[in-house]
Every structure is written in structure tokens, then in C-alpha cells.
């Protein structure tokens, strides 16, 4: 079965970010008057963490207040997301959310500690990216085709590490669409999972591209492909998996959310500050390490995007045969 996002993405292609409207309320004019905290629901060193730190550094300049990054990894992002969902809705506690925490988790878990649709106000999508297919250096496959062939001829010999919804779905889509069976090994943190691929305890992984390229460049893992519909300009030597497995496609995103009841003028003030930060080339480089795309989308347009994405991830997870836990 082919799982393809192009139709879904086309449906939101016409959406544009909300126009800049300088907030006029007293609350917004006084905001911010103290430090802001951005909660990262994944581990330090992850793409989500690095993105939040790059953004936070610029927001400090724009908002004239400290921006603190607080890593709260665990339970596929649930710990961090829950902390923000129950925080005061005053704009001072934000979530660097992802497609995992705010779109995919409802389809992955029978019960969540938060409600992605009801507990958050979408503020701004910041970046989009792709995962990479990497293998331990002892795996004989040097191409996607060779990995498929090896997996078919050696059932039970390959396991994949995953620490997020995008990594897990990348692997299960690959299993289904390539006709192979690589077994899942779940991890709490992506750096730990990738470390076990480097050491050979697990053989395969679909980490985010920034993490993958660091290890590929160091010669610690072998990169075979990426999960976008076509080769990324960031790593043009890595073929798209879709070149060998037609229809294969998965893109992830990182974005800022606030507690749902955050006043609209404060949401607008936050969006304007983030939009300004994303225009700065140095900030973009710090957030993405040159390995993701700055993809701003704000407020109402972003809220519509999240709704569309939640539907897509739910259908894709079900189609890949992943049962809620």
C-alpha cells in the first residue's frame, strides 16, 4: 500500500501565515515581563532541543527577556506536553511540539495524559525536515535495494531503533511498502537509540537528518536514504527511499504551542516574535544546522495545518499496521 502525503500537503499549500497585527490589549502590551520557558518533550541533543535553543536565543533579543529551555523527555513526548498543557495560560510556558506530540500520539496510544486538540493553542510552525535511513557499519547493505534484499534473505536478523512517532512510522511504512520485517526496539531518547545503532546493538534506524548526518560524516553509521518524496538539497548524495520504494514519503515538523486558554493578544505577540526570529539567517542556521527547512506558518493557518496533519498521521499509522499501546 502506498502512503503518500502530497495530496495532504497540497491541501494546505494555499494557507498563509496570519497577517501581522500589533496587539493592542494591556496584557499583550505588558507581555513579556518575566522569563519565558520553552519545554522540549525530547532529549537534549535531539533536533527538537537544538531547534528550541536556536529559536530561544533570538527570542531573548526580540522580547528582551530570558528564554529558558527545559528538556522533559519521556513517553513519546507525553511528559513534556503534559507539563505545558497544565501550565498557566499566560504565555510564559510554551511547548516546542512536533508531529509526534501534537498529531501522531492520539493514534499511537489508547490513553494520553493530555489532549492535543483541546489543550494547546498552535502558535507557529518553525521547521520541517526528513528522517534518514541509517544502518550499522557491519550490515552489508550499501543501498536501500541491498537492505531490502538482505532483510528478505535474513529474517529475524535486523532490528530498528525508534524514539518518536516519525521514526517508528518511517520504519513501519518501510516494512510494509518494501515487503520486509525489521523488528522494533523502542527507546526513550533518540541519541541513545542512535548510539546503540553505532555500537551494533541495533542494526537500523530512521533518525532525523541532522542527527544522522553527524554520525554519517563521522563514519559511525552508513546512510542509505531519506524519507522525503525526493532528494533533499541538504544531503543530495543520499537518495530518497521513494526512488526504490514508490510512494514512500514522510516529513516531520517542529512548532511552538501555548496552553489553550492563552489570551489571543499574547498568542499574536508570540507569533510575531517567532516570525521575526525565523527571518534571521543566523537564527535559521542555528535552529536547523543547515539540515532542515525553515517553514513558518502561524496561528489560524497553522491550526488548520495541525488538524490536517493529525488526520494524516492517524490514517498512516493505521495503514502501517501500528496498534495503539
N, C-alpha and C positions, 0 to 999 in steps of 0.2 A: 504494500500500500504506500502510496506517495503522500507525504505530508509536506505541504508547501505553504509558505507564508505570503507569497507575492500578492495573492488576491486580498488577504487581510491588510497588508501594508498599503496596497493601492487604495483601499477604502478610507484610510486616514491620511492619504497623501495631500488631500486638499485642505486639511486643517492647518491653521496658522496660529502662532502664539497670540495670546491676548494682547491688545494694544497697551502701551504704557499709559497709565492714568495715575497721576500723582495723588496718593491718598490724602484726604482732607480731614479725616476724623482726628480727634485729640489723641486717641490711643495710638494711631499709626504715626502721628507726628512725634510722639514721645518715644516711639519704638526705634531701635532698642536702647534701653537704659542700663543694661547689665549684660554679662557674658551669655553667649548662645552656645548650646551644646548640640552637636550632631552625633547621634547614636549610629554606629556601624554594626549591623547584625551579623557580620562575619569577621574572621580573624584578622589581626594585624598582619600587614604584608599582602593581603588579598587585593584584587582590583578595586573592590568596593572601598576598602580602607584607604588606598592610595588616592582614589578619586576624591573622597571626602576631605583628605588632608590638603590636596591641591586646591580644592574649592574653598576650604575654610581659611587658608592663608590669604586669599584675595578678599574674601568677605570681611575679614578683620579690617582691611584697609578701607573698604567701602562703607561699612557700618560703624566704624570707629569703636568697636567693642571686641574683646577677645572671643574667639570661636574655638571651643574645646571639642576634640574628637574623642568619643567614648566607645571603645570596642566592646560589644557584648555578643560574642558568638555563641552558637549552640542551637540545636533543634531545628536545623534548616532555616535559621534566621528568626525563629519564633521568639527567642528570649529578647533580642534587641527590639523587635517590632512591638512586642507586648509592653516593653518599658515605655515606648513613646505613645502607644495607644492609651495608656492610663496616666500619662503626664499632664500637668496643667496645660490647658489650651490657650497659651499666651504668646506663642511664637518663640519661646526660649529653649524648647526641646524639640529637635527635628530628627527625622529618620532619613538616612541615606538608604533608601529602599531599592529593591531590584525586582526583576520579573519573578524571582523566587518568592520573596516575601509578600509582594503585592499583586501577583497574578496567578502563580502556579500552585502555591501551597494549599488553596482550598480543594484542589483536585488530588493532592498528594496525601492529605491527612483527613481522617474521618472527623477529627475534632481539633480545632485550632484554639490557641489561647487568646486570639484576637480575631476581629472581623475585618478583612482588608477593605471591604466595600463601605462599611459603616464607621470605622474607627479613624479613618485618615482623610485629610484634605490634600489632594495632589497639588503640589506647588510647581515643580518644574522637572521635566526630563533633562538630564545633563549629557549623558553619553550613551552610545550604542556600541556593541562590539560582537566579536565572534569567538567561539572556542576553537582550540586546536586539537587535533588527534595526535597524541604522542605515545611512544612505546619505549619500554626499557631497552637499552642498547643490546641486550642479549637476545631479544626477539629477532628472528632472522628477517622479518619483513622490512623492506625498504620503501614500499609504496602501499597505497590503500589496497590495490588489487592483490598484492602479495599477502597483506594481512588477512584479507578475506579468504584467500586460498589456504593460508596456514591455519586459520580458525576452523575452516571446514574439515581439514585433514587431521586436526589435532583437538577434537572435542574435549573440553574439561581442562585444557592446559592454560587458558587465558582468563584472567580476571580483570575487571576495570574498577578503578577507584573513583569515587564521586563524593562531593561535599556540598552540592547545591542542586536545585531543580534543573538548571540549564545543563549541568554536567551529566546528570542522570538521564535526562531526556535525550541528550545528544547520543549517549551510548545505546539506549534502548531503541531509538529510531534507527541507529546503525545496525543493531542486531536484527531488527525486523526487516528493514529495507535491503540489507545485504545478505540476508538469509543465514546469519551466523548466530552463535550463542556464546557470548562472553559474559561471565558471571559477575554480578555486582558485589562490591565491597564498600559499604558506606563509611564515611569519615565525618568528624565534626568540623574539621577545618581543611581548606584547600591546600595550604602549604604543607601540612602533614601528609595529606594524600599524595601530593606530587613528590614529596620526599621518599615515600615508600615505592613509588614507581622508579625513581632514580636508583634506589638500593636493590630493586628487583623483587621486593616482597609482593608487589602487584605489577602486572605487565602493561596495562593500557590505561589511559586517562584522556578526558576531554577538558583540560583546564582552560581558563580564559587565556586569550592570546598573549597579554602582557607577561603573565607568569610563564607561559610555555616558551616564549621566545628567549627569555633569560636563561632557562635551562638548556634549550636547544643550542644557543650560542656558546654556552659553556661546555657543550659536548656531553652533557649528563643524560639527555634523552634524545630520541630521534623523532623529528617532526614528520608526519606523513600527510597532513592536510588540514583544512579549516572548514568551519561549518556554514559559511555563507553560501549564497547562491552562485557566487563567482569568486575568483581570487581577490584577496584584499590587497590594496596598494601598499599596506603596511608590511606585508610579507609576500611579495609576488612569486617567490620561488616555491611557496607551499601551494599545491593545487587545492582547489575546492573539492571536498568529498563528492559533491554533486557531479563532478566530471566522470567519476566512476560509478556513482550511485545516483541515477537521475531522479530529480525531485527532492533530494535531501537538502534541508535548509533549516538553520536555527540561528537566531540573533538574540542577544541579551541586551538589557538596558539597565542603567543606574539613574536614580532620580531622588529628588527631595520631597518628603511628605511632612505634614504637620498633623497634630491631633485634629480630629474632625471639627471640633467646635471653635477652632481658632478664628477670631474675627476676620471678616473679609478684607478690611483695610490692611490688616497685618499680613494676611496672605499675599496681597498685592505688593506690599513693601518688600517682602521676602523675595517674591518673584522678580521684581525689578532689580534688586541687588544681585540675585543669581544671574539674571540675564546680562547685566553689566559685566560681571565676573567672567562669564563664558566668552565674551567678546575679546578678552585679553589673550593674545597669543601665548604669553609665558604661562598664564594660568592653564590654558588648554594643554600645553605640553606637560606641565606638572601633573595634571589630572589623568592624562591618558598615556604618558610616557611615549607619545607618538604612536601608540599601538591600538587606540580606539578612536572613534569619531565623535567630535563634539556635535551633539544633536539636540539643540534646545527646543523645547515645546512646553508651553506654560498654561497653568490654570484651567480654564474650561476645555481648551483643546487637548491638554494633557489628560484631564479627567475622562474625556471621550476615548482617548487612546488606551488608557488603563482598562476601561470597560471592554474594549475590543480585544485587547491582549489577554484579559482574563478568560474570555470565551475561547480564544485560540489555544491557549495553554491547556485549558480543560479538555478540549477536543483532542489535542495532540497527545496528551498524557493517556487518555482513554484509548486512542487508536494504537498507541505503542504498547498497550497491554499492561500498563503500570497500575497496580491496585492500590487504593488508599491505605495508609497504615494507621 
